[in-house]
Amino acid sequence: MKHQSYFTRALKARDPRFARIFGKMGYATTDLVAAEPEADPLDEVRQLYTKVVGKKPYHGWDAETLHTKIAEHRAR
């Protein structure tokens, strides 16, 4: 059986007193927003490699190696 504490029982209740109290505690707000992931420069270089070469890059290559591979492919 799932643990039933006072808090979880109160949240399930339809009593407006609980809604008012929990609203004051901050549980009524829905302002939680996930942070936008920052763009990784390595991902941009990988996309450029895929566009230039036409294949996916090896996952172990760093940005410097990818730039070298792109330059070699463009020299051909």
C-alpha beads as a LAMMPS data file, in Angstrom:
LAMMPS data file: protein, C-alpha beads

76 atoms
75 bonds

1 atom types
1 bond types

-500.0 500.0 xlo xhi
-500.0 500.0 ylo yhi
-500.0 500.0 zlo zhi

Masses

1 110.0

Atoms # bond

1 1 1 0.000 0.000 0.000
2 1 1 1.192 3.487 -0.809
3 1 1 2.335 5.644 2.090
4 1 1 -0.379 8.045 3.151
5 1 1 0.895 10.945 5.161
6 1 1 -1.148 13.889 6.333
7 1 1 0.180 16.009 3.504
8 1 1 -0.807 13.609 0.710
9 1 1 -4.253 13.063 2.237
10 1 1 -4.737 16.807 2.513
11 1 1 -3.799 17.321 -1.115
12 1 1 -6.417 14.790 -2.180
13 1 1 -9.127 16.414 -0.073
14 1 1 -11.495 18.872 -1.704
15 1 1 -11.624 21.124 1.344
16 1 1 -11.027 24.790 0.327
17 1 1 -9.106 25.393 3.558
18 1 1 -6.344 23.074 2.352
19 1 1 -6.249 24.810 -1.021
20 1 1 -5.865 28.199 0.664
21 1 1 -3.136 27.010 3.051
22 1 1 -1.162 25.171 0.383
23 1 1 -1.594 28.163 -1.935
24 1 1 0.085 30.352 0.667
25 1 1 2.889 27.807 0.932
26 1 1 3.478 28.055 -2.817
27 1 1 2.012 24.762 -3.969
28 1 1 -0.697 26.415 -6.064
29 1 1 1.709 28.143 -8.423
30 1 1 2.677 26.596 -11.721
31 1 1 5.566 28.902 -12.524
32 1 1 8.099 26.099 -12.718
33 1 1 9.655 26.195 -16.176
34 1 1 12.384 23.962 -17.494
35 1 1 15.574 25.755 -18.398
36 1 1 16.437 26.003 -22.062
37 1 1 19.424 23.820 -22.876
38 1 1 22.422 25.795 -24.014
39 1 1 23.727 25.148 -27.501
40 1 1 26.832 22.996 -27.461
41 1 1 29.492 24.207 -29.928
42 1 1 30.477 20.587 -30.551
43 1 1 26.951 19.835 -31.785
44 1 1 27.199 22.667 -34.293
45 1 1 30.514 21.338 -35.616
46 1 1 29.033 17.832 -35.841
47 1 1 26.126 19.172 -37.892
48 1 1 28.564 20.977 -40.174
49 1 1 30.569 17.745 -40.611
50 1 1 27.407 15.847 -41.500
51 1 1 26.441 18.532 -44.011
52 1 1 29.878 18.704 -45.670
53 1 1 30.928 15.038 -45.611
54 1 1 27.512 13.398 -45.752
55 1 1 28.178 10.988 -42.875
56 1 1 27.753 11.199 -39.151
57 1 1 30.989 11.939 -37.294
58 1 1 32.632 9.551 -34.862
59 1 1 31.318 10.335 -31.384
60 1 1 34.803 10.386 -29.859
61 1 1 36.145 13.208 -32.029
62 1 1 36.554 16.639 -30.490
63 1 1 35.891 19.948 -32.251
64 1 1 39.509 20.363 -33.415
65 1 1 39.550 16.930 -35.066
66 1 1 36.213 17.632 -36.753
67 1 1 37.503 20.925 -38.146
68 1 1 40.552 19.088 -39.508
69 1 1 38.407 16.411 -41.147
70 1 1 36.134 19.064 -42.682
71 1 1 39.153 20.939 -44.077
72 1 1 40.592 17.706 -45.539
73 1 1 37.295 16.872 -47.192
74 1 1 36.951 20.361 -48.682
75 1 1 40.527 20.174 -50.043
76 1 1 39.617 17.145 -52.167

Bonds

1 1 1 2
2 1 2 3
3 1 3 4
4 1 4 5
5 1 5 6
6 1 6 7
7 1 7 8
8 1 8 9
9 1 9 10
10 1 10 11
11 1 11 12
12 1 12 13
13 1 13 14
14 1 14 15
15 1 15 16
16 1 16 17
17 1 17 18
18 1 18 19
19 1 19 20
20 1 20 21
21 1 21 22
22 1 22 23
23 1 23 24
24 1 24 25
25 1 25 26
26 1 26 27
27 1 27 28
28 1 28 29
29 1 29 30
30 1 30 31
31 1 31 32
32 1 32 33
33 1 33 34
34 1 34 35
35 1 35 36
36 1 36 37
37 1 37 38
38 1 38 39
39 1 39 40
40 1 40 41
41 1 41 42
42 1 42 43
43 1 43 44
44 1 44 45
45 1 45 46
46 1 46 47
47 1 47 48
48 1 48 49
49 1 49 50
50 1 50 51
51 1 51 52
52 1 52 53
53 1 53 54
54 1 54 55
55 1 55 56
56 1 56 57
57 1 57 58
58 1 58 59
59 1 59 60
60 1 60 61
61 1 61 62
62 1 62 63
63 1 63 64
64 1 64 65
65 1 65 66
66 1 66 67
67 1 67 68
68 1 68 69
69 1 69 70
70 1 70 71
71 1 71 72
72 1 72 73
73 1 73 74
74 1 74 75
75 1 75 76
